[in-house]
Amino acid sequence: MKWIVGACTHETNTFSTVKTDLDAFRAQTYVSGNDLLSTYRGTGTVVGGFIEALGESDDEIVASVAGEATPSGLVTRDAYDAISNQILATVGANPDADGILLALHGAMAAEGIDDVEGDLLRRVREVAGMHVPIVAVLDLHANVSREMVEAATALVGYRKYPHTDMRERGIEAARLIRRVARGDVKPVPGLTKPAMIPVCGTCHTQGGLYKELWEEALRTERPECILTTSLFAGFPYADVPFMGFAVLVYADDDGTTARVEANRLTDQLWERRHEFTYIPTSVPDAVSAALAVRGSPVVIADIADNPGGGAASDSVEILRELIRREVRSAAVATIHDPDVVHQAETAGLGGRLTVTLGAKTDALHGAPIQLDVSVRSLFDGKFEYKGPMNRGAWGNLGPSAVLEANGIQIIVNSAQVQPWDPEVFRAAGIEPLDIDILVLKSAVHFRAAFEPISAAVILADGPGLTSLELTRFAYKHIRRPIFPLDEL
């Protein structure tokens, strides 16, 4: 059988002023044809899962394009057109394809297009025709629209947050599309959109309500006709009308069962929604809590400045507090400041200089800090993911430097990357197990690799575009009322 494979993923923070152009995709992943296959084969990614599952039957894979960019502001129309047109061209050139597999995100917005995934799936459907199955894998934080559901044969969402099951969901999607193409099953959807948007810090699968709801959704005694279930938490930093939680169930030629199951799960979620209530911890309180812990390392997660959600990754508020408290064993990953990286490269290894660090993207991530530092190391920023997420794939911080100030090691990078893997530290020459306090620009993904090696994990909610205090954001387009922004 013959399958088209492609990817177009970006988590768009519509509150960010940083546009996402084609160079932003090139900086992370922008590959096509055989390069796509070699980039993803054997990796713990969605496309890696596609390739693995399709290889089980020696099927033919037609690789289109894979474009992935670090979360940021609106995708430029030129960038979206370049990627989408390449996917459409591949579909048009292969009318004999048995199906189309796409790795998407579900919260991508472009200039003039709130619902990129809905738009792309609709256009792919128009070119492929109604007879060709289209199955897409979406991030757990997708803001699912009815347009997406109508255009796709099936949508499969991640089940884990941290996203440690991307490969598995790619395999699931590939096996499902084969069954559909052979006429073995006919997915019929049941979709609900409850009026809620749980914040990321309370909505993960390490424990709590969300984990329990997933266990209920995947219970062994569920109706046999159910093909796949997804519980999309939604992405709160997208000011679009369809933002929010979604429950999506597909049953084999049985819309009634799909709708009943989706409603049942939604009712359970709604009855317990207040378990998602979030109580913020200030930066000073977070540092105090870290200093009170016996054992090391202690992780402080800078959740409001998470580049994985579109924040600038250049807030220095936790660093400022560590210096004020005269902490002597700490490492920060990472501060995005290409100018300071260049200054460090000019000073050279072992050089000393005074820098104005951080808070240069906008006025939403605090103020810069002036420091006297020494250049401890310079490196190219490349590292291999070895933890549970993206295992085997490569990350790139861009040209980077490790600066030392008062015993604190600061990784300053030129390309935004969420540091969820300890290999970020090791690539910089820092052994994280030897450090008392590790500061990470991450909200939840870090838990997969860091919780097992940490004495404690503390969330700090300072300034930034991924704060869990959603009342900070001036929403204009989302549906209201919606929990927890409104009393429901």
Buried (B, 14 or more C-beta within 10 A) or exposed (E): BBBBBBBBBBBBBBBBBBBBBBEBBEBBBBBBEEEBBEBBBEBBBBBBBBBBBBEEEEBEBBBBBBBBBBBBBBBBEEBBBBBBEBBBEBBEEBEEBBBBBBBBBBBBBBBEBBBBBBBBBBBBBEBBEEEBBBBBBBBBBBBBBBBBBEBBBBBBBBBBBBBBBBBBBBBBBBBBBBBBBEEEBBBBBBBBBBBBBBBBBBBBBBEBBBBBBBEBBEEEEBEEBBBBBBBBBBBBBBBBEBBBBBBBBBBBEBEEBBBBBBBBBBEBBBEEBEBBEBEBBEBBBBBBBBEEBEEBBBBBBBBBBBBBBBBBBBBBBBBBBBBEBEBEBBBBBBBBBBEBBEBBBEBEEEBEBEBBBBBBBBEBBBEBBEBEBBBBBBBEBEBBBBBBBBBBBEBBBBBBBBBBBEEBBBBBBBBBBBBBBBBBBBBBEBEBEEBBBBBBBBBBBBBBBBEEBBEBBBBBBBBBBBBBEBEBBEBEEBBEEBBBBEEE
